[in-house]
Amino acid sequence: MKEFFRLYLGAYRGLSTPAWMLALVMLINRSGAMVIPFLGVYMINHLNFSLEDTGTVLSCFGIGAVSGSFLGGWLTDKVGHFKVQLCSLILTVPMFFLLPELNTVLKLAVGVFILSIISETFRPANSVSIAYYSKPDNIIRSFSLNRMAVNLGFSIGPALGGFLAAVSYTFLFYGNAVAAFLSALLFFLYFRNRKGNERKAVADETVADHHVANGSPYKDTLFVVFSILSCVFAVCFFQLLSTLPLYYRTVYQLSEADIGIILAFSGMVVFLLEMLLVHIAEKRMTARRVIVLGTILCGLSFFVLNLANGIWVLYVAMFVLCIAEILAMPFMATVTLQRSSLKTRGAYMGVNALSFSLAHVFSPFVGTRIAAAYGFETLWYGSTTLLLLTALGFLLVMKKMKV
């Protein structure tokens, strides 16, 4: 037991103070993330949208995320990661106050699209910021710490959101706005004059493969294929935010509060286990093996949903999905970082964010339509098959990338 605690605590040692502060900013922001997990349920139950219209609006969030990823990567290289993150956090506040007033498919689709553009410019800038403030030997763990904060917030936000939605959906939007404002305030106060590790930046520049990293990421063929595979993984994984809550509601007849508890469980699992598992995987496995294993487990999580019935199945499937997320996503970001140089870091992280943003387009659009036409069982089997093929793709491509 002592060895376990020593290993667990060792996963947190050596992380820089700015890395912890970035995680705290993310924790506050994501603790108020109540809108997106319940947006589909909100549209169907409160606005009486059809399943197809709900998928269309959720896809508009993804289209905005694609635009935001492009914009965020470009702006980060032009004006710096601090300004991009601060503006993104501040400008989301009025959008969350506006959204409850939009009650038609067209109006809400436009509103969600604009919100997504603003919020997703944050992602590539934040990734660059994590690398900028991290020490050379713990970049992967710094990314994991940030994601751990995201998931702890995600365990708080949906749980609170589920209870607020039972009273009024409007509180979801206002709560999200307050959290965005508080996180922006903390970010500004701490990071406005903060400098990163300049010596580390020089070291990164000398290690990078200049032939690949100093050019456009869109000309890096292996990286483009890797990003496409990451997008396919994310299309399946993001059923967590679109069709899974609808599945809980329509098939199992769960209340918003019960759905919030399951989503909170997912966030808590990642919060408790990510740093430990990443610490172990980083020492004992290559990035290729970790990502392939995570992709296979993601497929298994959807397969489990069709094996049996019962609330316990939902929790088992969610636990497996969490382990898949823990293993795959931090290493995807690290592989992206390792392919870039200082001059192209924003562009490369922008493509990484873009792959996940595209998934926000296709995941709800395709998922809701397959579920409506063929049922959730077909959707889960299809997701499993697609993820197994994606795991094979990762294995082949990353072998050529020598990671």
JODA-V189919 format. One record per helix or strand of 2 or more residues. SS is the DSSP state (hx for helix, st for strand). FROM is the first residue (numbers start at 1). TO is the last residue. Records with the same first field share a line. If there is no record, write none. Layout:
SS=FROM-TO / FROM-TO
This chain:
hx=2-10 / 17-31 / 35-45 / 51-79 / 81-99 / 105-133 / 136-167 / 170-191 / 198-207 / 210-213 / 217-219 / 221-241 / 243-250 / 256-284 / 287-305 / 311-339 / 345-374 / 376-401
